[in-house]
C-alpha cells in the first residue's frame, strides 16, 4: 500500500531542473520571488515556486511523488498567522489553463476553520488558534511555521499546524539549533531549515528521508507540469497497444491501454492489472523511484508470451472519469468487475480466459472479485495483505516510530498511540481508510477457488513476508487446490532488488526494474494456466 500508507505515516518523466533551468540563490539573499527544489539522490521529489509579500504568500507546488499540482494564496496577519487561504488542485499533467479538479477557501477564525469546498459545500472544522495551514510538502509553508515559532519565542508546547488535506490539526515542536538553522519536528521526521537573516529559507535537509532542500532564484512555468505518459508498445514488440475506454456501472469511463499479441486472428487470454493504494496511473509508476513502471514491464513480459493485458488509470486519476476521493477498496473492486465484463465482450479476447493481477491494495481487490466471479481463470497477488487494515497500520506506524530519531521508551509508546489515534480520527471522515481499517482479507480468501499465485518480497516492510504464508493457508483451508507461493530474497514491497526494504530508502534505489525472476515466475505460471480449456483438460487427462 504505497501512496496512501506513505501519507498516513507522515500521511508515498523526470524534469531536468538543475543547471540551465535554475540558478541557485546566493546565501543570505532574501527575495520576494523564487523557488524550492526537494531533491532525493535519484530524482526531484517536489518543485515549488513562490512569491512573498508582507500581507500575502503565493505558491505553486508540483508534488511529483503523488503526481499532483497545487496553487495556494494566503492572506497574512502581522503576527505571521493566516487570515484566509485559497487552494487549488490539478493532476500533475493537466494542461495550462485547465480548470482545477478541486478548489477550496479556508477562513481561520479563532479556534475554527471554515472551509468552502466549492463542489461539496461549507464545513466548519476545529483547529487551534493561530494554526498555520500546510500543504505537503510545501517549503514555503514550512518557512511560515518557522517565522511564527520565532515570533512566539519557540514555545515548548509547539506551533499549531492545520493540514488542509483532511483538516487535521497538530502542534509541531520547532527549535532554533544554531543562528542559521531551525528544526521542525513533524511526527517522526526532522526538517532542518537553513535560514537567512530575514528568516527566509535558503536551503535545508530531511535526513531521515535522504532529501535536500535547494533554494533557486527562478523556475520556468513548464517546470511545474509533468509531461503526459507514453503507454504505447516499444519498438519491435510482438504485440500492439491501443487506448481504450472501459465503461463503468456508475456512468464514467476508465481510461486504459490494452496490449494484444500480434498474429493470426484469434481470441487471446487476458490479464487485468490492479493498482495499489492511492491514486495511480495504469503503469503504477512511482515518481520517487525514477523509471519505476511495474505494470508496463508485466504487460511487456506477458505480451511476449501470448497474453493480452489491460491496465487502467484509477477512477478520477489520469484520463479516467469518476471521483477518486471517498472511493473505497470495494468501489475499486467494482471497477475491476466492469473491466472484466467489458473484456469478455471484445472480439479479440477469450471470455473464458480472464485473469487478475493485483499489487498491494490490488492484492485485496483481486480476491474480492474472484470470490464473486468463479469464472476467472487465475489471480496473481503481489504483496497482498493477509492482516486486517488496522493490524497493517499498527505494524507500519510502530516501525515508523522505532526508526524515528526521538523514538525511545515512553516517547515511542506515546508517538505510537498518537499515530493510531490519528488513524481512527481520520477514518471518521475518510471512507477508504474506514473500509480498509476494518477489512479482514482471510474470510474472502477462503471463498476463492480460482488458481492463485502469491508473490512476496522477503524485505517488504509494508506487507510483511509472513502474510504470504497466512494467505496460502487461508486459500487452502477454503478448498482451493491450486495455490502457489513464492518469496523472493532481498526484494522489497515494490518487487525491486533491495536488501533493507525500508520505504524511506526507496528514493535512493538505483535500479527501478522489477526483478527478472519475478517477471519470469508470473509469466511461466500464467502461461500454463491461461491455455485454452481443451489443452488444460488434455493435460489433466494424461
Secondary structure as GFF3:
##gff-version 3
##sequence-region A 1 542
A	DSSP	alpha_helix	3	9	.	.	.	ID=ss1
A	DSSP	beta_strand	33	39	.	.	.	ID=ss2
A	DSSP	beta_strand	44	52	.	.	.	ID=ss3
A	DSSP	beta_strand	56	63	.	.	.	ID=ss4
A	DSSP	three_ten_helix	64	66	.	.	.	ID=ss5
A	DSSP	beta_strand	68	76	.	.	.	ID=ss6
A	DSSP	beta_strand	82	91	.	.	.	ID=ss7
A	DSSP	beta_strand	102	109	.	.	.	ID=ss8
A	DSSP	beta_strand	112	116	.	.	.	ID=ss9
A	DSSP	beta_strand	122	126	.	.	.	ID=ss10
A	DSSP	beta_strand	132	134	.	.	.	ID=ss11
A	DSSP	alpha_helix	139	152	.	.	.	ID=ss12
A	DSSP	beta_strand	159	163	.	.	.	ID=ss13
A	DSSP	beta_strand	168	178	.	.	.	ID=ss14
A	DSSP	beta_strand	181	186	.	.	.	ID=ss15
A	DSSP	beta_strand	189	195	.	.	.	ID=ss16
A	DSSP	beta_strand	201	206	.	.	.	ID=ss17
A	DSSP	three_ten_helix	207	209	.	.	.	ID=ss18
A	DSSP	beta_strand	211	216	.	.	.	ID=ss19
A	DSSP	three_ten_helix	221	224	.	.	.	ID=ss20
A	DSSP	beta_strand	239	247	.	.	.	ID=ss21
A	DSSP	beta_strand	253	261	.	.	.	ID=ss22
A	DSSP	beta_strand	268	274	.	.	.	ID=ss23
A	DSSP	alpha_helix	294	303	.	.	.	ID=ss24
A	DSSP	beta_strand	307	312	.	.	.	ID=ss25
A	DSSP	alpha_helix	329	344	.	.	.	ID=ss26
A	DSSP	beta_strand	349	359	.	.	.	ID=ss27
A	DSSP	alpha_helix	362	372	.	.	.	ID=ss28
A	DSSP	beta_strand	378	382	.	.	.	ID=ss29
A	DSSP	alpha_helix	389	403	.	.	.	ID=ss30
A	DSSP	alpha_helix	409	427	.	.	.	ID=ss31
A	DSSP	alpha_helix	431	438	.	.	.	ID=ss32
A	DSSP	alpha_helix	441	445	.	.	.	ID=ss33
A	DSSP	beta_strand	451	457	.	.	.	ID=ss34
A	DSSP	alpha_helix	466	477	.	.	.	ID=ss35
A	DSSP	beta_strand	483	488	.	.	.	ID=ss36
A	DSSP	three_ten_helix	503	508	.	.	.	ID=ss37
A	DSSP	alpha_helix	516	529	.	.	.	ID=ss38
A	DSSP	alpha_helix	533	541	.	.	.	ID=ss39
###
